[in-house]
């Protein structure tokens, strides 16, 4: 067989395989699968960052410790950039998810 005939034969075999199995080889690309997985992970991470930033965390400090008299000060701290970072992470995840689908 000549190279041109061989290429034509290989191309026809590939199209037959796609028809027989019902899926195109390009749909099984690992890059698309990886982008989809990374996008989903980023979306979940962004939601966690949004939740954690709005919840904050609490610290306890000793205010007075005189003999049997003890007093503690409870402070709640919020991370100011967490909502912005969460939105950016979720948006990045949506972009990666869309890139994985095309």
C-alpha positions as CSV (number, residue, x, y, z in Angstrom):
1,X,0.0,0.0,0.0
2,X,1.1,3.5,-0.7
3,X,1.3,6.0,2.3
4,X,-1.7,7.9,1.0
5,X,-3.8,4.7,0.8
6,X,-2.6,3.6,4.2
7,X,-3.7,6.9,5.7
8,X,-7.1,6.7,4.1
9,X,-7.5,3.1,5.3
10,X,-6.6,4.1,8.9
11,X,-9.0,7.1,8.8
12,X,-11.8,4.9,7.6
13,X,-11.0,2.4,10.4
14,X,-11.1,5.1,13.0
15,X,-14.5,6.4,11.8
16,X,-15.9,2.8,11.9
17,X,-14.6,2.4,15.5
18,X,-16.3,5.7,16.5
19,X,-19.6,4.5,14.9
20,X,-19.3,1.1,16.6
21,X,-18.6,2.3,20.0
22,X,-20.7,5.4,19.9
23,X,-18.1,7.8,21.2
24,X,-15.5,10.0,19.6
25,X,-11.9,9.6,20.8
26,X,-11.7,13.4,21.4
27,X,-14.4,13.1,24.1
28,X,-12.0,10.8,26.1
29,X,-9.3,13.4,26.3
30,X,-7.5,13.4,29.6
31,X,-7.1,17.2,29.4
32,X,-10.8,17.7,29.4
33,X,-11.4,15.3,32.2
34,X,-8.6,16.9,34.3
35,X,-10.1,20.4,33.6
36,X,-13.5,19.2,34.7
37,X,-12.2,17.6,37.9
38,X,-10.1,20.7,38.7
39,X,-13.1,22.9,38.1
40,X,-15.3,20.9,40.4
41,X,-12.6,21.0,43.1
42,X,-12.2,24.7,42.8
43,X,-15.9,25.3,43.1
44,X,-16.1,23.2,46.3
45,X,-13.0,25.0,47.7
46,X,-14.5,28.4,46.9
47,X,-17.8,27.5,48.6
48,X,-15.8,26.4,51.7
49,X,-13.8,29.6,51.7
50,X,-17.0,31.7,51.5
51,X,-18.5,29.7,54.3
52,X,-15.4,29.9,56.5
53,X,-14.9,33.6,55.9
54,X,-18.4,34.4,56.9
55,X,-18.3,32.2,60.0
56,X,-15.0,33.5,61.3
57,X,-13.2,32.1,64.3
58,X,-13.1,32.8,68.0
59,X,-10.2,33.4,70.4
60,X,-10.1,33.5,74.1
61,X,-7.8,35.7,76.1
62,X,-7.3,35.9,79.9
63,X,-8.5,39.4,81.1
64,X,-8.3,39.0,84.8
65,X,-6.7,36.3,86.9
66,X,-6.7,37.5,90.6
67,X,-6.8,34.6,93.0
68,X,-10.1,32.8,92.6
69,X,-11.5,35.6,90.4
70,X,-11.0,34.8,86.7
71,X,-12.3,36.6,83.6
72,X,-11.9,35.8,80.0
73,X,-12.4,37.9,76.9
74,X,-13.9,36.1,73.8
75,X,-13.2,37.8,70.5
76,X,-14.6,36.7,67.1
77,X,-12.4,37.5,64.1
78,X,-13.4,37.5,60.5
79,X,-11.1,37.2,57.5
80,X,-11.8,40.4,55.4
81,X,-10.7,39.0,52.0
82,X,-12.4,35.6,52.3
83,X,-15.6,36.6,50.4
84,X,-13.5,38.1,47.5
85,X,-11.2,35.1,47.4
86,X,-14.2,32.7,47.5
87,X,-15.9,34.4,44.6
88,X,-12.7,34.4,42.6
89,X,-12.1,30.7,43.3
90,X,-15.7,29.8,42.4
91,X,-15.5,31.8,39.1
92,X,-12.2,30.1,38.3
93,X,-13.8,26.7,38.9
94,X,-16.7,27.6,36.6
95,X,-14.3,28.7,33.8
96,X,-12.4,25.4,34.2
97,X,-15.6,23.5,34.1
98,X,-16.7,25.3,31.0
99,X,-13.3,24.7,29.4
100,X,-13.6,21.0,30.2
101,X,-16.9,20.7,28.4
102,X,-15.9,22.3,25.1
